[in-house]
Amino acid sequence: MDKIHAMKLFLRVADLESFSLAAQALSLPKASVSRQIQALEEALGARLLHRTTRRVTLTQEGIIYYERAKDLLSNIEELDHLFQPDAASVSGLVRVDMPGWIARGLVLPALSPFLQQYPGIALDLNSSDRRMDILREDIDCAVRLGPRGESGLTVRPVGSLTVINCASPDYLARFGYPQTPECLADHALIHCVDTPGGRPEGFALQAEGQNRRIRAGGMLTVNNMENYLAAGLAGLGIIQTPRASVKADLRSGRLVEILPGYRAAPLPVALVYPPRRNLSRRVHLVMEWLTSRLAGWVDEH
């Protein structure tokens, strides 16, 4: 059995959800397609497809195999064009993970020219606030903020972001402008946690080389950055966030920085990726583009 050929047949059947349509598209007898995929399943020791009279669907094992086979065939195609420098020769899927507010504010607005330059690259962009497991969830690269918390990954530092404390003018008009960290005990601090029900860590403040954490106050806790910023803009309390995430709101006056002498420590920004000896060309190109975008956006290199 030609396993590469069988993979291609399997992908076509899965995409079309039909042995008949796949055979017709490939100009092959339906029985031949069926036999080769059955042989593939026997070689793998797993059933890849649910077969009914109306349609063909992937099993759980089939879903996993489909994604891996698609990546493998993309790598083989890329290898065939390894020494062809034109952009059209680069193809395949690249899975990227990053915070949602970075995707919306920095990446998506500038992505069109890159995809036009490399039309064969398909991006799978995850931008949930849940930090994905890069190795388990087969992520090619991720934008990470904060101290390195994942072992077994290669880290490419990009710079750092200034973190500020801010609130809406409406909130400050109602409750006053805090002059010292001690004043925060009488204010509402909005907290953000990674998972629902998680315990807030409080605000981290830094002054004269000393680090402090303020846990007092706080009537509201959210679990994603979008709601966190919206709560601050709505005047529900004080937020602590990278300055880059609220630049437009600071310029427009919708938010005001408070306690500028007591900012949190700068937030490291890095690209992280699995420790592969050789990155595929498509992943390398995506990472270089992301690095250039991030480098022009961070406060410090």
C-alpha atoms as a printed R data frame, in Angstrom:
    type eleno elety resid chain resno       x      y       z
1   ATOM     1    CA   MET     A     1   0.000  0.000   0.000
2   ATOM     2    CA   ASP     A     2   1.225  3.479  -0.897
3   ATOM     3    CA   LYS     A     3   0.463  5.171   2.403
4   ATOM     4    CA   ILE     A     4   0.955  8.713   1.070
5   ATOM     5    CA   HIS     A     5  -1.491  8.014  -1.745
6   ATOM     6    CA   ALA     A     6  -3.922  6.465   0.741
7   ATOM     7    CA   MET     A     7  -3.681  9.588   2.918
8   ATOM     8    CA   LYS     A     8  -4.585 11.765  -0.054
9   ATOM     9    CA   LEU     A     9  -7.584  9.559  -0.809
10  ATOM    10    CA   PHE     A    10  -8.664  9.682   2.832
11  ATOM    11    CA   LEU     A    11  -8.478 13.493   2.923
12  ATOM    12    CA   ARG     A    12 -10.533 13.791  -0.258
13  ATOM    13    CA   VAL     A    13 -13.213 11.398   1.039
14  ATOM    14    CA   ALA     A    14 -13.331 13.263   4.354
15  ATOM    15    CA   ASP     A    15 -13.601 16.658   2.639
16  ATOM    16    CA   LEU     A    16 -16.371 15.521   0.270
17  ATOM    17    CA   GLU     A    17 -18.049 13.206   2.833
18  ATOM    18    CA   SER     A    18 -18.507 10.649   0.079
19  ATOM    19    CA   PHE     A    19 -16.556  7.769  -1.468
20  ATOM    20    CA   SER     A    20 -18.417  8.236  -4.748
21  ATOM    21    CA   LEU     A    21 -17.662 11.949  -5.054
22  ATOM    22    CA   ALA     A    22 -14.019 11.443  -4.073
23  ATOM    23    CA   ALA     A    23 -13.607  8.663  -6.639
24  ATOM    24    CA   GLN     A    24 -15.249 10.833  -9.304
25  ATOM    25    CA   ALA     A    25 -13.027 13.826  -8.468
26  ATOM    26    CA   LEU     A    26  -9.897 11.662  -8.663
27  ATOM    27    CA   SER     A    27 -11.023  9.668 -11.724
28  ATOM    28    CA   LEU     A    28 -10.699  6.393  -9.824
29  ATOM    29    CA   PRO     A    29 -13.088  3.455  -9.338
30  ATOM    30    CA   LYS     A    30 -15.080  3.788  -6.139
31  ATOM    31    CA   ALA     A    31 -14.134  0.240  -5.120
32  ATOM    32    CA   SER     A    32 -10.428  1.094  -5.416
33  ATOM    33    CA   VAL     A    33 -10.795  4.134  -3.153
34  ATOM    34    CA   SER     A    34 -12.746  2.106  -0.620
35  ATOM    35    CA   ARG     A    35 -10.175 -0.726  -0.587
36  ATOM    36    CA   GLN     A    36  -7.216  1.591  -0.096
37  ATOM    37    CA   ILE     A    37  -8.811  3.444   2.807
38  ATOM    38    CA   GLN     A    38  -9.837  0.160   4.388
39  ATOM    39    CA   ALA     A    39  -6.215 -0.999   4.075
40  ATOM    40    CA   LEU     A    40  -5.087  2.264   5.671
41  ATOM    41    CA   GLU     A    41  -7.446  1.720   8.604
42  ATOM    42    CA   GLU     A    42  -6.191 -1.844   9.033
43  ATOM    43    CA   ALA     A    43  -2.577 -0.665   8.996
44  ATOM    44    CA   LEU     A    44  -3.351  1.982  11.628
45  ATOM    45    CA   GLY     A    45  -5.481 -0.310  13.732
46  ATOM    46    CA   ALA     A    46  -8.203  2.328  13.947
47  ATOM    47    CA   ARG     A    47 -11.447  3.142  12.185
48  ATOM    48    CA   LEU     A    48 -11.194  6.561  10.554
49  ATOM    49    CA   LEU     A    49 -14.627  6.918   8.940
50  ATOM    50    CA   HIS     A    50 -18.251  6.297   9.849
51  ATOM    51    CA   ARG     A    51 -19.944  4.946   6.730
52  ATOM    52    CA   THR     A    52 -23.689  5.277   6.125
53  ATOM    53    CA   THR     A    53 -25.808  5.115   2.986
54  ATOM    54    CA   ARG     A    54 -26.164  8.917   2.961
55  ATOM    55    CA   ARG     A    55 -22.777 10.294   4.003
56  ATOM    56    CA   VAL     A    56 -19.346  9.567   5.384
57  ATOM    57    CA   THR     A    57 -18.141 11.271   8.586
58  ATOM    58    CA   LEU     A    58 -14.939 11.207  10.589
59  ATOM    59    CA   THR     A    59 -14.584  9.162  13.763
60  ATOM    60    CA   GLN     A    60 -12.720 10.679  16.722
61  ATOM    61    CA   GLU     A    61  -9.604  8.860  15.563
62  ATOM    62    CA   GLY     A    62 -10.318 10.084  12.047
63  ATOM    63    CA   ILE     A    63 -10.438 13.704  13.193
64  ATOM    64    CA   ILE     A    64  -6.992 13.381  14.779
65  ATOM    65    CA   TYR     A    65  -5.548 11.541  11.779
66  ATOM    66    CA   TYR     A    66  -7.080 14.028   9.340
67  ATOM    67    CA   GLU     A    67  -5.268 16.996  10.923
68  ATOM    68    CA   ARG     A    68  -1.934 15.167  11.176
69  ATOM    69    CA   ALA     A    69  -2.167 13.791   7.648
70  ATOM    70    CA   LYS     A    70  -3.016 17.231   6.278
71  ATOM    71    CA   ASP     A    71   0.040 18.695   7.990
72  ATOM    72    CA   LEU     A    72   2.265 15.881   6.781
73  ATOM    73    CA   LEU     A    73   1.165 16.228   3.178
74  ATOM    74    CA   SER     A    74   1.676 19.996   3.393
75  ATOM    75    CA   ASN     A    75   5.219 19.401   4.648
76  ATOM    76    CA   ILE     A    76   5.903 16.972   1.812
77  ATOM    77    CA   GLU     A    77   4.607 19.479  -0.727
78  ATOM    78    CA   GLU     A    78   6.725 22.189   0.885
79  ATOM    79    CA   LEU     A    79   9.770 19.917   0.734
80  ATOM    80    CA   ASP     A    80   9.194 19.377  -2.987
81  ATOM    81    CA   HIS     A    81   9.399 23.179  -3.430
82  ATOM    82    CA   LEU     A    82  12.170 23.747  -0.899
83  ATOM    83    CA   PHE     A    83  14.558 25.365  -3.372
84  ATOM    84    CA   GLN     A    84  11.948 27.386  -5.220
85  ATOM    85    CA   PRO     A    85  12.111 30.905  -3.732
86  ATOM    86    CA   ASP     A    86   8.772 32.197  -5.005
87  ATOM    87    CA   ALA     A    87   6.062 32.913  -2.432
88  ATOM    88    CA   ALA     A    88   3.512 30.782  -4.268
89  ATOM    89    CA   SER     A    89   5.532 27.653  -3.438
90  ATOM    90    CA   VAL     A    90   4.849 28.048   0.322
91  ATOM    91    CA   SER     A    91   1.708 26.285   1.464
92  ATOM    92    CA   GLY     A    92   0.087 24.578   4.414
93  ATOM    93    CA   LEU     A    93  -1.620 25.227   7.730
94  ATOM    94    CA   VAL     A    94  -0.044 27.227  10.579
95  ATOM    95    CA   ARG     A    95  -1.724 27.141  13.996
96  ATOM    96    CA   VAL     A    96  -1.141 30.263  16.112
97  ATOM    97    CA   ASP     A    97  -2.329 31.149  19.621
98  ATOM    98    CA   MET     A    98  -2.405 34.654  21.120
99  ATOM    99    CA   PRO     A    99  -4.500 36.837  23.445
100 ATOM   100    CA   GLY     A   100  -7.677 38.071  21.800
101 ATOM   101    CA   TRP     A   101  -6.945 41.763  22.252
102 ATOM   102    CA   ILE     A   102  -3.595 41.373  20.469
103 ATOM   103    CA   ALA     A   103  -5.269 39.526  17.596
104 ATOM   104    CA   ARG     A   104  -7.938 42.209  17.224
105 ATOM   105    CA   GLY     A   105  -5.762 45.273  17.689
106 ATOM   106    CA   LEU     A   106  -2.424 44.291  16.182
107 ATOM   107    CA   VAL     A   107  -2.571 41.183  14.002
108 ATOM   108    CA   LEU     A   108  -5.888 41.073  12.122
109 ATOM   109    CA   PRO     A   109  -5.826 44.711  10.893
110 ATOM   110    CA   ALA     A   110  -2.453 44.095   9.196
111 ATOM   111    CA   LEU     A   111  -2.865 40.462   8.125
112 ATOM   112    CA   SER     A   112  -4.300 40.907   4.614
113 ATOM   113    CA   PRO     A   113  -1.035 41.906   2.830
114 ATOM   114    CA   PHE     A   114   0.784 38.930   4.363
115 ATOM   115    CA   LEU     A   115  -1.878 36.448   3.227
116 ATOM   116    CA   GLN     A   116  -1.918 38.029  -0.222
117 ATOM   117    CA   GLN     A   117   1.857 37.618  -0.432
118 ATOM   118    CA   TYR     A   118   1.644 33.968   0.640
119 ATOM   119    CA   PRO     A   119  -1.715 32.723  -0.675
120 ATOM   120    CA   GLY     A   120  -0.856 29.098   0.052
121 ATOM   121    CA   ILE     A   121  -0.568 29.646   3.813
122 ATOM   122    CA   ALA     A   122  -3.704 28.956   5.849
123 ATOM   123    CA   LEU     A   123  -3.778 30.410   9.371
124 ATOM   124    CA   ASP     A   124  -5.679 28.800  12.222
125 ATOM   125    CA   LEU     A   125  -5.727 31.675  14.717
126 ATOM   126    CA   ASN     A   126  -6.838 30.901  18.251
127 ATOM   127    CA   SER     A   127  -7.445 33.989  20.353
128 ATOM   128    CA   SER     A   128  -9.327 32.805  23.409
129 ATOM   129    CA   ASP     A   129  -8.145 33.977  26.812
130 ATOM   130    CA   ARG     A   130  -7.524 30.360  27.805
131 ATOM   131    CA   ARG     A   131  -3.827 29.612  27.473
132 ATOM   132    CA   MET     A   132  -3.589 26.610  25.168
133 ATOM   133    CA   ASP     A   133  -1.189 23.731  25.736
134 ATOM   134    CA   ILE     A   134   1.111 24.160  22.748
135 ATOM   135    CA   LEU     A   135   2.492 20.636  22.736
136 ATOM   136    CA   ARG     A   136  -0.752 18.786  23.444
137 ATOM   137    CA   GLU     A   137  -2.913 20.917  21.142
138 ATOM   138    CA   ASP     A   138  -0.437 20.938  18.240
139 ATOM   139    CA   ILE     A   139   0.125 24.718  18.123
140 ATOM   140    CA   ASP     A   140   2.954 25.888  15.853
141 ATOM   141    CA   CYS     A   141   3.675 29.121  17.717
142 ATOM   142    CA   ALA     A   142   2.089 31.416  20.285
143 ATOM   143    CA   VAL     A   143   2.368 34.977  21.538
144 ATOM   144    CA   ARG     A   144   2.870 34.879  25.307
145 ATOM   145    CA   LEU     A   145   2.728 37.700  27.828
146 ATOM   146    CA   GLY     A   146   4.273 37.491  31.281
147 ATOM   147    CA   PRO     A   147   6.923 35.278  32.864
148 ATOM   148    CA   ARG     A   148   7.714 32.048  31.110
149 ATOM   149    CA   GLY     A   149   5.419 29.423  32.586
150 ATOM   150    CA   GLU     A   150   5.693 26.496  30.133
151 ATOM   151    CA   SER     A   151   8.611 24.113  30.067
152 ATOM   152    CA   GLY     A   152   9.871 22.284  27.012
153 ATOM   153    CA   LEU     A   153   9.299 25.210  24.634
154 ATOM   154    CA   THR     A   154  11.650 27.431  22.676
155 ATOM   155    CA   VAL     A   155  11.257 31.109  23.610
156 ATOM   156    CA   ARG     A   156  11.996 34.080  21.343
157 ATOM   157    CA   PRO     A   157  11.846 37.264  23.492
158 ATOM   158    CA   VAL     A   158  10.426 40.297  21.691
159 ATOM   159    CA   GLY     A   159  10.339 43.020  24.360
160 ATOM   160    CA   SER     A   160   8.095 44.173  27.166
161 ATOM   161    CA   LEU     A   161   4.923 46.181  27.714
162 ATOM   162    CA   THR     A   162   4.326 48.974  30.191
163 ATOM   163    CA   VAL     A   163   1.505 48.091  32.603
164 ATOM   164    CA   ILE     A   164  -0.594 50.941  33.995
165 ATOM   165    CA   ASN     A   165  -3.460 51.505  36.405
166 ATOM   166    CA   CYS     A   166  -6.402 53.394  34.941
167 ATOM   167    CA   ALA     A   167 -10.057 54.260  35.378
168 ATOM   168    CA   SER     A   168 -12.780 56.168  33.570
169 ATOM   169    CA   PRO     A   169 -13.321 59.898  34.235
170 ATOM   170    CA   ASP     A   170 -16.831 59.047  35.447
171 ATOM   171    CA   TYR     A   171 -15.491 56.666  38.071
172 ATOM   172    CA   LEU     A   172 -12.886 59.181  39.265
173 ATOM   173    CA   ALA     A   173 -15.510 61.949  39.440
174 ATOM   174    CA   ARG     A   174 -17.663 59.793  41.705
175 ATOM   175    CA   PHE     A   175 -15.008 58.224  43.940
176 ATOM   176    CA   GLY     A   176 -11.973 60.465  43.735
177 ATOM   177    CA   TYR     A   177  -8.430 60.117  42.419
178 ATOM   178    CA   PRO     A   178  -6.271 57.802  44.595
179 ATOM   179    CA   GLN     A   179  -2.935 59.386  45.490
180 ATOM   180    CA   THR     A   180  -1.193 56.397  47.102
181 ATOM   181    CA   PRO     A   181  -1.520 52.607  46.988
182 ATOM   182    CA   GLU     A   182  -3.101 52.715  50.440
183 ATOM   183    CA   CYS     A   183  -6.001 54.690  48.968
184 ATOM   184    CA   LEU     A   184  -6.924 51.690  46.805
185 ATOM   185    CA   ALA     A   185  -8.438 50.024  49.867
186 ATOM   186    CA   ASP     A   186 -11.346 52.451  49.508
187 ATOM   187    CA   HIS     A   187 -11.763 51.858  45.769
188 ATOM   188    CA   ALA     A   188 -13.258 49.193  43.519
189 ATOM   189    CA   LEU     A   189 -10.560 47.142  41.815
190 ATOM   190    CA   ILE     A   190 -11.731 45.101  38.846
191 ATOM   191    CA   HIS     A   191 -10.044 41.711  38.704
192 ATOM   192    CA   CYS     A   192  -9.372 39.342  35.831
193 ATOM   193    CA   VAL     A   193  -8.769 35.604  36.288
194 ATOM   194    CA   ASP     A   194  -7.882 32.875  33.803
195 ATOM   195    CA   THR     A   195 -10.728 30.541  34.718
196 ATOM   196    CA   PRO     A   196 -14.226 31.147  36.126
197 ATOM   197    CA   GLY     A   197 -14.194 30.876  39.899
198 ATOM   198    CA   GLY     A   198 -10.454 31.499  40.121
199 ATOM   199    CA   ARG     A   199  -9.089 33.580  42.974
200 ATOM   200    CA   PRO     A   200  -7.937 37.080  41.950
201 ATOM   201    CA   GLU     A   201  -4.279 37.800  42.640
202 ATOM   202    CA   GLY     A   202  -4.847 41.517  43.142
203 ATOM   203    CA   PHE     A   203  -2.918 44.444  41.686
204 ATOM   204    CA   ALA     A   204   0.873 44.275  41.451
205 ATOM   205    CA   LEU     A   205   2.514 47.632  42.158
206 ATOM   206    CA   GLN     A   206   6.158 48.634  41.973
207 ATOM   207    CA   ALA     A   207   7.873 51.666  43.534
208 ATOM   208    CA   GLU     A   208  11.510 52.374  44.360
209 ATOM   209    CA   GLY     A   209  12.448 48.817  43.490
210 ATOM   210    CA   GLN     A   210   9.883 47.311  45.838
211 ATOM   211    CA   ASN     A   211   7.059 45.058  44.683
212 ATOM   212    CA   ARG     A   212   3.670 45.114  46.396
213 ATOM   213    CA   ARG     A   213   0.360 43.389  45.806
214 ATOM   214    CA   ILE     A   214  -2.944 45.070  46.640
215 ATOM   215    CA   ARG     A   215  -5.849 42.686  47.199
216 ATOM   216    CA   ALA     A   216  -8.321 45.058  48.885
217 ATOM   217    CA   GLY     A   217 -11.435 46.353  47.161
218 ATOM   218    CA   GLY     A   218 -13.003 44.710  44.170
219 ATOM   219    CA   MET     A   219 -16.662 44.220  43.429
220 ATOM   220    CA   LEU     A   220 -16.248 42.601  40.018
221 ATOM   221    CA   THR     A   221 -14.161 39.710  38.630
222 ATOM   222    CA   VAL     A   222 -14.165 38.703  34.968
223 ATOM   223    CA   ASN     A   223 -12.369 35.976  33.051
224 ATOM   224    CA   ASN     A   224 -11.453 37.588  29.742
225 ATOM   225    CA   MET     A   225  -9.687 40.730  28.613
226 ATOM   226    CA   GLU     A   226 -12.553 42.051  26.505
227 ATOM   227    CA   ASN     A   227 -14.904 42.187  29.510
228 ATOM   228    CA   TYR     A   228 -12.123 43.527  31.708
229 ATOM   229    CA   LEU     A   229 -11.546 46.553  29.478
230 ATOM   230    CA   ALA     A   230 -15.284 47.054  28.991
231 ATOM   231    CA   ALA     A   231 -15.792 47.129  32.761
232 ATOM   232    CA   GLY     A   232 -13.129 49.799  33.146
233 ATOM   233    CA   LEU     A   233 -14.645 51.902  30.383
234 ATOM   234    CA   ALA     A   234 -18.076 51.533  31.994
235 ATOM   235    CA   GLY     A   235 -16.800 53.145  35.193
236 ATOM   236    CA   LEU     A   236 -17.163 50.015  37.307
237 ATOM   237    CA   GLY     A   237 -13.730 50.360  38.880
238 ATOM   238    CA   ILE     A   238  -9.970 50.582  38.405
239 ATOM   239    CA   ILE     A   239  -8.181 48.244  36.008
240 ATOM   240    CA   GLN     A   240  -4.518 47.322  35.569
241 ATOM   241    CA   THR     A   241  -3.602 46.557  31.983
242 ATOM   242    CA   PRO     A   242  -0.833 46.901  29.375
243 ATOM   243    CA   ARG     A   243  -0.803 50.483  28.135
244 ATOM   244    CA   ALA     A   244  -0.812 49.180  24.564
245 ATOM   245    CA   SER     A   245  -4.277 47.678  25.093
246 ATOM   246    CA   VAL     A   246  -5.829 51.064  25.960
247 ATOM   247    CA   LYS     A   247  -3.799 53.577  23.920
248 ATOM   248    CA   ALA     A   248  -6.818 54.764  21.960
249 ATOM   249    CA   ASP     A   249  -8.905 55.105  25.134
250 ATOM   250    CA   LEU     A   250  -6.175 57.136  26.841
251 ATOM   251    CA   ARG     A   251  -5.868 59.453  23.824
252 ATOM   252    CA   SER     A   252  -9.617 59.978  23.659
253 ATOM   253    CA   GLY     A   253  -9.938 60.538  27.400
254 ATOM   254    CA   ARG     A   254 -12.230 57.543  27.935
255 ATOM   255    CA   LEU     A   255  -9.646 56.256  30.423
256 ATOM   256    CA   VAL     A   256  -7.196 58.122  32.660
257 ATOM   257    CA   GLU     A   257  -3.969 56.726  34.097
258 ATOM   258    CA   ILE     A   258  -3.773 56.837  37.892
259 ATOM   259    CA   LEU     A   259  -0.860 56.233  40.267
260 ATOM   260    CA   PRO     A   260   1.768 56.573  37.496
261 ATOM   261    CA   GLY     A   261   4.504 56.277  40.130
262 ATOM   262    CA   TYR     A   262   3.204 52.860  41.145
263 ATOM   263    CA   ARG     A   263   3.005 50.901  37.926
264 ATOM   264    CA   ALA     A   264   3.379 47.137  37.845
265 ATOM   265    CA   ALA     A   265   6.597 45.604  36.540
266 ATOM   266    CA   PRO     A   266   6.853 45.583  32.714
267 ATOM   267    CA   LEU     A   267   5.217 42.571  31.071
268 ATOM   268    CA   PRO     A   268   7.565 40.402  28.964
269 ATOM   269    CA   VAL     A   269   6.390 39.564  25.420
270 ATOM   270    CA   ALA     A   270   7.697 36.516  23.578
271 ATOM   271    CA   LEU     A   271   6.981 34.071  20.790
272 ATOM   272    CA   VAL     A   272   7.085 30.472  21.976
273 ATOM   273    CA   TYR     A   273   7.073 27.326  19.874
274 ATOM   274    CA   PRO     A   274   7.815 23.585  20.113
275 ATOM   275    CA   PRO     A   275  11.539 22.755  20.145
276 ATOM   276    CA   ARG     A   276  11.842 21.534  16.573
277 ATOM   277    CA   ARG     A   277  15.268 21.353  15.001
278 ATOM   278    CA   ASN     A   278  14.017 22.753  11.712
279 ATOM   279    CA   LEU     A   279  10.883 24.896  11.420
280 ATOM   280    CA   SER     A   280   8.917 24.524   8.225
281 ATOM   281    CA   ARG     A   281   9.222 27.468   5.895
282 ATOM   282    CA   ARG     A   282   5.577 28.489   6.356
283 ATOM   283    CA   VAL     A   283   5.891 28.544  10.184
284 ATOM   284    CA   HIS     A   284   9.162 30.466   9.923
285 ATOM   285    CA   LEU     A   285   7.533 33.089   7.687
286 ATOM   286    CA   VAL     A   286   4.563 33.524  10.027
287 ATOM   287    CA   MET     A   287   6.856 33.859  13.033
288 ATOM   288    CA   GLU     A   288   9.061 36.430  11.299
289 ATOM   289    CA   TRP     A   289   5.990 38.473  10.378
290 ATOM   290    CA   LEU     A   290   4.609 38.272  13.922
291 ATOM   291    CA   THR     A   291   7.996 39.264  15.366
292 ATOM   292    CA   SER     A   292   8.140 42.347  13.152
293 ATOM   293    CA   ARG     A   293   4.590 43.329  14.168
294 ATOM   294    CA   LEU     A   294   5.302 42.835  17.863
295 ATOM   295    CA   ALA     A   295   8.680 44.583  17.743
296 ATOM   296    CA   GLY     A   296   7.065 47.778  16.491
297 ATOM   297    CA   TRP     A   297   4.405 47.591  19.180
298 ATOM   298    CA   VAL     A   298   6.179 46.768  22.455
299 ATOM   299    CA   ASP     A   299   7.375 49.625  24.662
300 ATOM   300    CA   GLU     A   300  10.850 48.233  25.283
301 ATOM   301    CA   HIS     A   301  13.128 45.910  23.267
